[in-house]
Amino acid sequence: MKCLECNRKLGYTDHKNSMDELGVELCSEHRPRIKKLMLTNNTPREAIQLYYGLKEAGVSSMLEWWDGKKSIDIAISRVKLNIEIDTEYHMMTHEQAINDLEEAMHSFQNGFTTIRIPHVLIKYYLKETVTNILGIMEGLRVHIKAI
């Protein structure tokens, strides 16, 4: 049991609190930082879990990256991939559909690909989700020059 940010050994209390609150192992120094980020940006818990899952797989990514128009849940700039975590499932309105289309257009105009991942996929199938994202990254590397 070590902090995923600083590799500090975690005691039982820190481990339990971090897993209960975030679903990842963070020390008492890094846990409040992530919680503040979540409150400030309305970041889903699953975005934090995916970020650390990708980090564990060796992927350098950024949480809550500003793309010039809005904050992206996770950005992987080396392959120009934006990842949004969908947390709400209900009937999509035409306004939401237009907004999603405009966001996708904005990303494509800047050379980025945006994928949307349902939060339940991360909650129950984190390793498989990370594996699929690694495959997407490999495909993007083939088609674009990595930065």
MODELLER restraints for C-alpha pairs under 7 A, 6 or more apart:
rsr = mdl.restraints
at = mdl.atoms
rsr.add(forms.Gaussian(group=physical.xy_distance, feature=features.Distance(at['CA:1:A'], at['CA:9:A']), mean=6.07, stdev=0.5))
rsr.add(forms.Gaussian(group=physical.xy_distance, feature=features.Distance(at['CA:1:A'], at['CA:10:A']), mean=5.54, stdev=0.5))
rsr.add(forms.Gaussian(group=physical.xy_distance, feature=features.Distance(at['CA:2:A'], at['CA:8:A']), mean=5.34, stdev=0.5))
rsr.add(forms.Gaussian(group=physical.xy_distance, feature=features.Distance(at['CA:2:A'], at['CA:9:A']), mean=4.44, stdev=0.5))
rsr.add(forms.Gaussian(group=physical.xy_distance, feature=features.Distance(at['CA:2:A'], at['CA:10:A']), mean=5.26, stdev=0.5))
rsr.add(forms.Gaussian(group=physical.xy_distance, feature=features.Distance(at['CA:2:A'], at['CA:25:A']), mean=6.65, stdev=0.5))
rsr.add(forms.Gaussian(group=physical.xy_distance, feature=features.Distance(at['CA:3:A'], at['CA:9:A']), mean=6.45, stdev=0.5))
rsr.add(forms.Gaussian(group=physical.xy_distance, feature=features.Distance(at['CA:3:A'], at['CA:10:A']), mean=6.48, stdev=0.5))
rsr.add(forms.Gaussian(group=physical.xy_distance, feature=features.Distance(at['CA:3:A'], at['CA:25:A']), mean=5.34, stdev=0.5))
rsr.add(forms.Gaussian(group=physical.xy_distance, feature=features.Distance(at['CA:3:A'], at['CA:26:A']), mean=4.36, stdev=0.5))
rsr.add(forms.Gaussian(group=physical.xy_distance, feature=features.Distance(at['CA:3:A'], at['CA:27:A']), mean=5.25, stdev=0.5))
rsr.add(forms.Gaussian(group=physical.xy_distance, feature=features.Distance(at['CA:4:A'], at['CA:25:A']), mean=6.02, stdev=0.5))
rsr.add(forms.Gaussian(group=physical.xy_distance, feature=features.Distance(at['CA:4:A'], at['CA:26:A']), mean=5.85, stdev=0.5))
rsr.add(forms.Gaussian(group=physical.xy_distance, feature=features.Distance(at['CA:5:A'], at['CA:26:A']), mean=6.89, stdev=0.5))
rsr.add(forms.Gaussian(group=physical.xy_distance, feature=features.Distance(at['CA:10:A'], at['CA:27:A']), mean=6.28, stdev=0.5))
rsr.add(forms.Gaussian(group=physical.xy_distance, feature=features.Distance(at['CA:14:A'], at['CA:27:A']), mean=6.13, stdev=0.5))
rsr.add(forms.Gaussian(group=physical.xy_distance, feature=features.Distance(at['CA:14:A'], at['CA:28:A']), mean=6.40, stdev=0.5))
rsr.add(forms.Gaussian(group=physical.xy_distance, feature=features.Distance(at['CA:15:A'], at['CA:25:A']), mean=5.92, stdev=0.5))
rsr.add(forms.Gaussian(group=physical.xy_distance, feature=features.Distance(at['CA:18:A'], at['CA:24:A']), mean=6.17, stdev=0.5))
rsr.add(forms.Gaussian(group=physical.xy_distance, feature=features.Distance(at['CA:18:A'], at['CA:25:A']), mean=5.59, stdev=0.5))
rsr.add(forms.Gaussian(group=physical.xy_distance, feature=features.Distance(at['CA:18:A'], at['CA:26:A']), mean=5.81, stdev=0.5))
rsr.add(forms.Gaussian(group=physical.xy_distance, feature=features.Distance(at['CA:18:A'], at['CA:31:A']), mean=6.69, stdev=0.5))
rsr.add(forms.Gaussian(group=physical.xy_distance, feature=features.Distance(at['CA:19:A'], at['CA:25:A']), mean=6.03, stdev=0.5))
rsr.add(forms.Gaussian(group=physical.xy_distance, feature=features.Distance(at['CA:22:A'], at['CA:45:A']), mean=5.99, stdev=0.5))
rsr.add(forms.Gaussian(group=physical.xy_distance, feature=features.Distance(at['CA:23:A'], at['CA:49:A']), mean=6.46, stdev=0.5))
rsr.add(forms.Gaussian(group=physical.xy_distance, feature=features.Distance(at['CA:24:A'], at['CA:49:A']), mean=6.21, stdev=0.5))
rsr.add(forms.Gaussian(group=physical.xy_distance, feature=features.Distance(at['CA:38:A'], at['CA:44:A']), mean=6.86, stdev=0.5))
rsr.add(forms.Gaussian(group=physical.xy_distance, feature=features.Distance(at['CA:43:A'], at['CA:73:A']), mean=6.74, stdev=0.5))
rsr.add(forms.Gaussian(group=physical.xy_distance, feature=features.Distance(at['CA:46:A'], at['CA:119:A']), mean=5.94, stdev=0.5))
rsr.add(forms.Gaussian(group=physical.xy_distance, feature=features.Distance(at['CA:46:A'], at['CA:122:A']), mean=6.08, stdev=0.5))
rsr.add(forms.Gaussian(group=physical.xy_distance, feature=features.Distance(at['CA:46:A'], at['CA:123:A']), mean=6.45, stdev=0.5))
rsr.add(forms.Gaussian(group=physical.xy_distance, feature=features.Distance(at['CA:47:A'], at['CA:73:A']), mean=6.35, stdev=0.5))
rsr.add(forms.Gaussian(group=physical.xy_distance, feature=features.Distance(at['CA:47:A'], at['CA:85:A']), mean=6.33, stdev=0.5))
rsr.add(forms.Gaussian(group=physical.xy_distance, feature=features.Distance(at['CA:50:A'], at['CA:122:A']), mean=6.75, stdev=0.5))
rsr.add(forms.Gaussian(group=physical.xy_distance, feature=features.Distance(at['CA:50:A'], at['CA:126:A']), mean=6.89, stdev=0.5))
rsr.add(forms.Gaussian(group=physical.xy_distance, feature=features.Distance(at['CA:51:A'], at['CA:74:A']), mean=6.89, stdev=0.5))
rsr.add(forms.Gaussian(group=physical.xy_distance, feature=features.Distance(at['CA:53:A'], at['CA:130:A']), mean=6.56, stdev=0.5))
rsr.add(forms.Gaussian(group=physical.xy_distance, feature=features.Distance(at['CA:54:A'], at['CA:130:A']), mean=6.09, stdev=0.5))
rsr.add(forms.Gaussian(group=physical.xy_distance, feature=features.Distance(at['CA:60:A'], at['CA:76:A']), mean=6.72, stdev=0.5))
rsr.add(forms.Gaussian(group=physical.xy_distance, feature=features.Distance(at['CA:61:A'], at['CA:74:A']), mean=6.60, stdev=0.5))
rsr.add(forms.Gaussian(group=physical.xy_distance, feature=features.Distance(at['CA:61:A'], at['CA:75:A']), mean=5.62, stdev=0.5))
rsr.add(forms.Gaussian(group=physical.xy_distance, feature=features.Distance(at['CA:61:A'], at['CA:76:A']), mean=4.63, stdev=0.5))
rsr.add(forms.Gaussian(group=physical.xy_distance, feature=features.Distance(at['CA:62:A'], at['CA:74:A']), mean=5.50, stdev=0.5))
rsr.add(forms.Gaussian(group=physical.xy_distance, feature=features.Distance(at['CA:62:A'], at['CA:75:A']), mean=5.17, stdev=0.5))
rsr.add(forms.Gaussian(group=physical.xy_distance, feature=features.Distance(at['CA:62:A'], at['CA:76:A']), mean=6.50, stdev=0.5))
rsr.add(forms.Gaussian(group=physical.xy_distance, feature=features.Distance(at['CA:63:A'], at['CA:73:A']), mean=5.67, stdev=0.5))
rsr.add(forms.Gaussian(group=physical.xy_distance, feature=features.Distance(at['CA:63:A'], at['CA:74:A']), mean=4.73, stdev=0.5))
rsr.add(forms.Gaussian(group=physical.xy_distance, feature=features.Distance(at['CA:63:A'], at['CA:75:A']), mean=6.67, stdev=0.5))
rsr.add(forms.Gaussian(group=physical.xy_distance, feature=features.Distance(at['CA:64:A'], at['CA:71:A']), mean=5.34, stdev=0.5))
rsr.add(forms.Gaussian(group=physical.xy_distance, feature=features.Distance(at['CA:64:A'], at['CA:72:A']), mean=5.05, stdev=0.5))
rsr.add(forms.Gaussian(group=physical.xy_distance, feature=features.Distance(at['CA:64:A'], at['CA:73:A']), mean=4.67, stdev=0.5))
rsr.add(forms.Gaussian(group=physical.xy_distance, feature=features.Distance(at['CA:64:A'], at['CA:74:A']), mean=5.93, stdev=0.5))
rsr.add(forms.Gaussian(group=physical.xy_distance, feature=features.Distance(at['CA:65:A'], at['CA:71:A']), mean=5.37, stdev=0.5))
rsr.add(forms.Gaussian(group=physical.xy_distance, feature=features.Distance(at['CA:65:A'], at['CA:72:A']), mean=5.09, stdev=0.5))
rsr.add(forms.Gaussian(group=physical.xy_distance, feature=features.Distance(at['CA:65:A'], at['CA:73:A']), mean=6.78, stdev=0.5))
rsr.add(forms.Gaussian(group=physical.xy_distance, feature=features.Distance(at['CA:65:A'], at['CA:74:A']), mean=6.66, stdev=0.5))
rsr.add(forms.Gaussian(group=physical.xy_distance, feature=features.Distance(at['CA:65:A'], at['CA:75:A']), mean=6.19, stdev=0.5))
rsr.add(forms.Gaussian(group=physical.xy_distance, feature=features.Distance(at['CA:66:A'], at['CA:72:A']), mean=6.14, stdev=0.5))
rsr.add(forms.Gaussian(group=physical.xy_distance, feature=features.Distance(at['CA:72:A'], at['CA:82:A']), mean=6.56, stdev=0.5))
rsr.add(forms.Gaussian(group=physical.xy_distance, feature=features.Distance(at['CA:72:A'], at['CA:83:A']), mean=6.87, stdev=0.5))
rsr.add(forms.Gaussian(group=physical.xy_distance, feature=features.Distance(at['CA:72:A'], at['CA:84:A']), mean=6.36, stdev=0.5))
rsr.add(forms.Gaussian(group=physical.xy_distance, feature=features.Distance(at['CA:73:A'], at['CA:83:A']), mean=6.11, stdev=0.5))
rsr.add(forms.Gaussian(group=physical.xy_distance, feature=features.Distance(at['CA:73:A'], at['CA:84:A']), mean=5.27, stdev=0.5))
rsr.add(forms.Gaussian(group=physical.xy_distance, feature=features.Distance(at['CA:73:A'], at['CA:85:A']), mean=6.75, stdev=0.5))
rsr.add(forms.Gaussian(group=physical.xy_distance, feature=features.Distance(at['CA:74:A'], at['CA:82:A']), mean=6.00, stdev=0.5))
rsr.add(forms.Gaussian(group=physical.xy_distance, feature=features.Distance(at['CA:74:A'], at['CA:83:A']), mean=5.07, stdev=0.5))
rsr.add(forms.Gaussian(group=physical.xy_distance, feature=features.Distance(at['CA:74:A'], at['CA:84:A']), mean=6.68, stdev=0.5))
rsr.add(forms.Gaussian(group=physical.xy_distance, feature=features.Distance(at['CA:75:A'], at['CA:81:A']), mean=5.88, stdev=0.5))
rsr.add(forms.Gaussian(group=physical.xy_distance, feature=features.Distance(at['CA:75:A'], at['CA:82:A']), mean=4.52, stdev=0.5))
rsr.add(forms.Gaussian(group=physical.xy_distance, feature=features.Distance(at['CA:75:A'], at['CA:83:A']), mean=6.11, stdev=0.5))
rsr.add(forms.Gaussian(group=physical.xy_distance, feature=features.Distance(at['CA:76:A'], at['CA:82:A']), mean=6.34, stdev=0.5))
rsr.add(forms.Gaussian(group=physical.xy_distance, feature=features.Distance(at['CA:78:A'], at['CA:146:A']), mean=5.39, stdev=0.5))
rsr.add(forms.Gaussian(group=physical.xy_distance, feature=features.Distance(at['CA:78:A'], at['CA:147:A']), mean=5.09, stdev=0.5))
rsr.add(forms.Gaussian(group=physical.xy_distance, feature=features.Distance(at['CA:79:A'], at['CA:137:A']), mean=6.29, stdev=0.5))
rsr.add(forms.Gaussian(group=physical.xy_distance, feature=features.Distance(at['CA:79:A'], at['CA:140:A']), mean=6.01, stdev=0.5))
rsr.add(forms.Gaussian(group=physical.xy_distance, feature=features.Distance(at['CA:79:A'], at['CA:141:A']), mean=5.98, stdev=0.5))
rsr.add(forms.Gaussian(group=physical.xy_distance, feature=features.Distance(at['CA:79:A'], at['CA:146:A']), mean=5.59, stdev=0.5))
rsr.add(forms.Gaussian(group=physical.xy_distance, feature=features.Distance(at['CA:80:A'], at['CA:111:A']), mean=6.74, stdev=0.5))
rsr.add(forms.Gaussian(group=physical.xy_distance, feature=features.Distance(at['CA:80:A'], at['CA:112:A']), mean=4.64, stdev=0.5))
rsr.add(forms.Gaussian(group=physical.xy_distance, feature=features.Distance(at['CA:80:A'], at['CA:113:A']), mean=6.29, stdev=0.5))
rsr.add(forms.Gaussian(group=physical.xy_distance, feature=features.Distance(at['CA:81:A'], at['CA:112:A']), mean=5.56, stdev=0.5))
rsr.add(forms.Gaussian(group=physical.xy_distance, feature=features.Distance(at['CA:81:A'], at['CA:113:A']), mean=4.96, stdev=0.5))
rsr.add(forms.Gaussian(group=physical.xy_distance, feature=features.Distance(at['CA:81:A'], at['CA:114:A']), mean=5.90, stdev=0.5))
rsr.add(forms.Gaussian(group=physical.xy_distance, feature=features.Distance(at['CA:82:A'], at['CA:112:A']), mean=6.72, stdev=0.5))
rsr.add(forms.Gaussian(group=physical.xy_distance, feature=features.Distance(at['CA:82:A'], at['CA:113:A']), mean=6.02, stdev=0.5))
rsr.add(forms.Gaussian(group=physical.xy_distance, feature=features.Distance(at['CA:82:A'], at['CA:114:A']), mean=4.52, stdev=0.5))
rsr.add(forms.Gaussian(group=physical.xy_distance, feature=features.Distance(at['CA:82:A'], at['CA:115:A']), mean=6.35, stdev=0.5))
rsr.add(forms.Gaussian(group=physical.xy_distance, feature=features.Distance(at['CA:83:A'], at['CA:114:A']), mean=5.75, stdev=0.5))
rsr.add(forms.Gaussian(group=physical.xy_distance, feature=features.Distance(at['CA:83:A'], at['CA:115:A']), mean=5.12, stdev=0.5))
rsr.add(forms.Gaussian(group=physical.xy_distance, feature=features.Distance(at['CA:83:A'], at['CA:116:A']), mean=5.94, stdev=0.5))
rsr.add(forms.Gaussian(group=physical.xy_distance, feature=features.Distance(at['CA:84:A'], at['CA:115:A']), mean=6.24, stdev=0.5))
rsr.add(forms.Gaussian(group=physical.xy_distance, feature=features.Distance(at['CA:84:A'], at['CA:116:A']), mean=4.75, stdev=0.5))
rsr.add(forms.Gaussian(group=physical.xy_distance, feature=features.Distance(at['CA:84:A'], at['CA:117:A']), mean=6.26, stdev=0.5))
rsr.add(forms.Gaussian(group=physical.xy_distance, feature=features.Distance(at['CA:85:A'], at['CA:116:A']), mean=5.73, stdev=0.5))
rsr.add(forms.Gaussian(group=physical.xy_distance, feature=features.Distance(at['CA:85:A'], at['CA:117:A']), mean=4.98, stdev=0.5))
rsr.add(forms.Gaussian(group=physical.xy_distance, feature=features.Distance(at['CA:85:A'], at['CA:118:A']), mean=5.84, stdev=0.5))
rsr.add(forms.Gaussian(group=physical.xy_distance, feature=features.Distance(at['CA:85:A'], at['CA:119:A']), mean=5.84, stdev=0.5))
rsr.add(forms.Gaussian(group=physical.xy_distance, feature=features.Distance(at['CA:86:A'], at['CA:116:A']), mean=6.33, stdev=0.5))
rsr.add(forms.Gaussian(group=physical.xy_distance, feature=features.Distance(at['CA:86:A'], at['CA:117:A']), mean=5.81, stdev=0.5))
rsr.add(forms.Gaussian(group=physical.xy_distance, feature=features.Distance(at['CA:86:A'], at['CA:118:A']), mean=4.70, stdev=0.5))
rsr.add(forms.Gaussian(group=physical.xy_distance, feature=features.Distance(at['CA:86:A'], at['CA:119:A']), mean=5.68, stdev=0.5))
rsr.add(forms.Gaussian(group=physical.xy_distance, feature=features.Distance(at['CA:87:A'], at['CA:118:A']), mean=6.36, stdev=0.5))
rsr.add(forms.Gaussian(group=physical.xy_distance, feature=features.Distance(at['CA:87:A'], at['CA:119:A']), mean=5.35, stdev=0.5))
rsr.add(forms.Gaussian(group=physical.xy_distance, feature=features.Distance(at['CA:104:A'], at['CA:114:A']), mean=6.46, stdev=0.5))
rsr.add(forms.Gaussian(group=physical.xy_distance, feature=features.Distance(at['CA:107:A'], at['CA:113:A']), mean=6.33, stdev=0.5))
rsr.add(forms.Gaussian(group=physical.xy_distance, feature=features.Distance(at['CA:107:A'], at['CA:114:A']), mean=6.75, stdev=0.5))
rsr.add(forms.Gaussian(group=physical.xy_distance, feature=features.Distance(at['CA:122:A'], at['CA:129:A']), mean=6.42, stdev=0.5))
